[in-house]
Amino acid sequence: MKSGYQVCCLAALAACTSLVYGQNYPTRTVRILVGFSAGGGTDIAARGAAQKMTELLGQSVIVENRPGSGGMIATETVAKSAPDGYTLLMAAPADTVQPALRAKMPYDFERDLTPISLVVTAPFALVVHPSVPARNVKELIELARAKPGQLNYASSGIGSSSHMSNEMFNSMAKVNIVHVPFKGTSESIIAVAGGTIDMVFSSFPPVLPLAEAKKVKVLAVSTLKRSALRPDVPTINESGLPGYERYGWYGVMAPSAVPKDIIGRLNAAVVKAVATPELRESLSSQGLEPFSNTPEQFAAFLRRELAQNGAIIRATNAKIN
């Protein structure tokens, strides 16, 4: 049996070893896994952050796309990887939907992963076809209440940001706008532009050209703050549905057992990366708003997202398995 002195010495040695390891980290390539295909918002945020983190950490930070199962393939890989700080995840809103949407999960999102920092937040545009006789959110709600079950909305699938945003709108506005899922974001927006679907919640970049061509109308943005891309467009909160707030977001996470000093080093790198003018300009031009925070603040943000998404899923009875 070890004496108290020996136990204390071993604990001190372990702490020193962790500190030295963290100070030396990284000594090889760091991977950021993305659960979606190249070119999407998650991928854009990951590649922008990886480029700047490479400069700041002095080692290559690369992005690997592992699309499939609503992002779960990449998330599971990171959750079950070695807790050494060399395999990270660019988490996305879908990660906080899956636990409520699926009866069985191959990992526990809160237990098996630890937050490092947000990288961006992003507003969604509430978009309608020009034939919809509503000039603002207040009029849209009045129209939906007058025609229950007659208006429809597009999404990129069950559990997607567009689905969750509209179901939250339905619940708060006490309306019944019918869900029509599509295979992807582009298909859902095209359906609205073509007039077969009445409305959709979408990120701004694919919507702006259609709005300029007058194929769609942008009624409002989902966040409490107006978008820098279209500051003339009011928020949903201020134009007819007080309290509505919904964000797109992407943030860096690691396996839960990664030492705290390495988490701190990674957090510092992400915060500095997001603060660089080059990355801020690049992200902002694509409708993404640069935003970083502490691991504790990111954890609180994720808890709110999980609670909000769980409530929406329970209200709609949506399930995948």
C-alpha angles and dihedrals in degrees: 000000000000118000121237088253091055093048091051091049092050091049091050091048091051091050092049091047091052091048093050090045090052092048091052094044126148109037096156143021118315118212126210111198120211120198095209139060123280116275099037126112094266091052094046092052092046096049093046092050093043093055093054094040089055089059094045099044097040093230132087115273109195134184123230121191114217103171124184145088094037092302094311096119092063093040093051091048092054094042090056098039126106110286094235102111095251097103115055136169131227095215121207137192091270088068090066093046100051097070091059095038100051128060091210129034127188090218140020108247096206097039101041101041133053126205122241105173144315114253102190143357121205135196121228121225118228101221131186135182112260090245091066104100097223125107096185143007094273091057092044091055091048090050093049092049091050091050107035112192093003099095120069137198133207127227137176090242144305110315094016121133091253091052095047094045093053095044089053087050090050092050098046095042092042092231135132109228107167121240119235110180123207132190095254149355097268093052092051093050092046089053090056093045089050092052098240090110126041103215149355141186108232142161112263106246098070091041101052098071090049091048091051089051088050092238091124137021121228106215103174149334124252100227128080089243123061119249119260088220092059109016089166091067113089125226122255087241093059099037106053115319112064115206097023110139127160129162138194109214145167127201142169121254136174138198110290098246096056107128114262094238090058090048087052092051091049092047091052090050093050093046091050092045093052090048095057114108092227095057093040091053093045094050095042092053088059096051095262119126113216111234133161133178144165123288088251093052091047090050091053090048091052092049090055091048092050092049094047094047092046091054092049093048092049091050093051097037088224115166136166099193 
